Amino acid sequence: MAAAPPERPRVVLTTLAGVDGRITLRRDQVLLEPSVGERWRAAWPDDVEGLLARRDAWVEEHHAPTATLEGSGTFVVDGTSSPWAQVGGPWDHPDHLPRRAPHWFVVVDGRGRVDWRFTGDDTTALLVLVSRATPPGYLARLRKLGVGWLVCGDERVDLAVAVRRLGGELGVRCVRADGGGGINGALVRAGLVDELHVVTMPVLVGGLGTPTFLDGEPLAPDGVPVRLRVVSVERGAEGSTWTHYELDGA
């Protein structure tokens, strides 16, 4: 298996989707809402949990990722504004790392939209990726909660910078990207994804605008699709599949 470029950690993207690529029920709902998550899981065929468990065990055995990367869209719906947008003085907030842990739960939240309840435990530290445009009041909120952040960009979070910094400054050698279509699409467009593990289940959601596992910016007018190499395919008893891909050049 090809190694990741030495200047950054390997990025392994994992997802669960219906055959139409949808990863949730509607754009205005998040799976963390109990009623939404229950309806989503009710559609899972019986073979999905086993495939997910085997996929996760494979990723852990072969790469042992020490950072899990998510986007803020996992936690808040589109259109959510920062409650701290008007709070705080001049922007003067360098990196803040109040604690370290064996594993990092890393979330891109340059707009400062997530009001955190989980901030970590004995083995995992929450880390937020922000930019110099992030509301100062949000950073003050993170500091009060004991949550760290890395500044990775000016107007928005630069994912290439962020991934390199996770490796260079925190010692992360593999990042598992397990977020939604926005951050997944941004990682692919930036050329940061090395391999992809997709569990596809025989379920249809449909709906114009319903999130897929690869959204974000459209392909450039002169762009070409990203080529994938199929490494392996495992099929479950109910027709769900776990497909392991590598990206060309990875």
N, C-alpha and C positions, 0 to 999 in steps of 0.2 A: 504494500500500500504506500502511495506517495506521501512524503512528509510535508507538513505545512511549511511555507516560507519562514526562514529563521527570524524575520523581523516582527512576526506576530504569532499569537496562538492559533491553533487549528480551530475552525468554527464548524460545528456539527449542528445542522438544522433538523429538528424533529417536529412532526405534526401528525394530527389525526383529522381526516377529512372524509366527507361523503364523496361519491363518485363525481359530483359536480364541483368538487374542490371546496365546498363551503365548510367552514370550521365553527360556525355558530348558527343561531336561528334567525336573528335579525340584527341590523346595524345598530338599532337603538336599545339593544339588550346586551348585557355581559354575562358570561357563563358563571361568574362568581356569585351572581344572584341565585339563591337556593332554588327558587321555582324554575328559573331558566335552566340551570344546570341539571335539575331533575328531569326536565322534558328532553334535554339533549341526551342524557344517559339512557333514558327510556327507549331511545331509538337504536341503541347499540345492539348488534347481533351478539350472540353468546361467545363468539370467538375473539372479540375485540380485546377484552382485558388480558387474555393470554398473549396475544401478539404484542400488546403494549409492554407487558412485563418482560417478554423475551427481548424486544427491541431495547428497552432501557437497560437490561442486564448486559446486552452486547456492547452498548455504548460505554457503560461503566467499565467493563472488563478491558476493552480495547483502547479507551481514551482517558478514562478517569477524570472527567471534566470537573474543575473546581470552581467554575462560575456558570451560573444559569442566567441567560439574558432574556429580558422581556421588554415590551413597550408599554407605555402608559395606557394604551387602548385596551389592554387586558383588564384594567381596573375601572376605567371610566368610559362613558359613551362619547361618541362624536359630539362636538359642540360644547363640551364641558369646559368652563373657564376656570382659571386659577382663583381660589378664594383669597389669595394673598397678592393679587396683581397690583393693588394700590398700596401695599404695605411695605414699609422699609425705606431707607435713605439711599444714598449713592451706592453704586455697585462696587463693592470692594471685598470680594469673597473668594479667596484662593481655595485650593483643594482643602478638604477637611476629612481626615481619617481618624476618628476617635477610637476605633478599635479594629482589630484584625481577627480573622477566624479561618478555619480550614476551608470553608466554602463561602462563596459570595453569591448573593441573590441580587443581580444587577438589573436596574430598571432605567430605561431612557425616559426622562421626564423634564425635558428642557423648558416646557411651559409651566411647570409647577402645578400640576392639576390633581395629584393624588394625595388625599388625606390619609396618612398611613396609620394602620392599626398594628400590623405585623412589622416589627423592626429588627427581627433576628432572634436567635437563640444561642445555645452554647456552641453549636457547630457552624452556624450560618450567620453572616452579617449582611444586612441590607445595605446596598450601595447605589446611589442615584447618580446617573450621568446627566450633567447640566451644561448649559452654555453661559456666556457672558450676558445673554439676554434674559436669563431666568430671573423671575421676580425676587428681589432681595428678601421680601417677607417670607417667601417659601423656604429660602435657605436658612433664615432664622428659625423657622418652624422645624426644619430637619435638625438643626443644631440642638434645639430644645429637646427633641426626641432621642438624641444621641446617635443620629443617623449620619453616615459619611456621604461625601460626594466628590466626584472628579469633574473638573471643568474641561470640557472637550469641544471647544468651538466658540465662535463669536455669536452669530445670529441664531444658530441651531446646533444641535449636537452632531459633531462629525464622527461617524461610526468608525471610520478607518483609524482616526486618532484614538478613539476610545478603546478599540480592540488592542491596538499596540500598547497603550498605557496599561491595560489590564495585564498584559504579559510583562512589560518592562518594569513596572513599579509594584505590581502585586504578585508576580511570579506565576500567573495563570498560564498554563500550557495548552489547555483546551477549554473552549467556551461552548456550552450547549445553548443554542438559540431555540427557545420553546415558546415564542410569542405569537402574535397575530400577523395578518397579512401585511400591515404597514411596515413593521420593522423587518419582517422577512424579505419583503420586496426591496427595501433600502439596502439590506445586507447583500443581496444578490446583485443589485445594480452597482454597488461599490466593489464587487469582485472579492467579497470577503468570505463567502461560503465555500467550504472544501467538500463537504458531503451532506447528503440529504437522506433522511429516513422518514418515509411517508407510510402511515397505516391508513389504508383506504377501506371504507366500509360500504356495503351496498345500501346506501341511504341517499335520498334526494331531499334537499332543502329548497333550492331555487330562490327566486326573488331578486329583482334588479337591485344591485348595490349590496346584497348580503355578502359579508366578508368571506374571502377565500384565503387559502394559506399563503398566497403570493399576490398582494395588492401593491399599493404605493404608486410611484411614478410610472407612467406608461413607457413603453419602448420608444427610444428616439426615432424620429422620422426615417433615418437611415440605419437604424439598429437591426440586429439579427438576434433570433432567440438563442438562449444559452443551451449549449449541448450538454447532455448528461450521458454517463456510462452506467449501465445497470450492473451492479456488483452481485446482487442476489435478490431473490423473491421467495417469500414464504406465504403460503396460502392457508387460511384457517378453514375449519370445517363448515362455516356458514358463508364462505365466499369472500370474507375480508382478506386483505393482503398487506403484508409488510414488505415494501420495496426499498432497498438500499441503493442509492445512487452516489456516484462521485461526479463532480463537475469537471469539465475539460480544463486542464491546466492545474488541477489540484494534485 
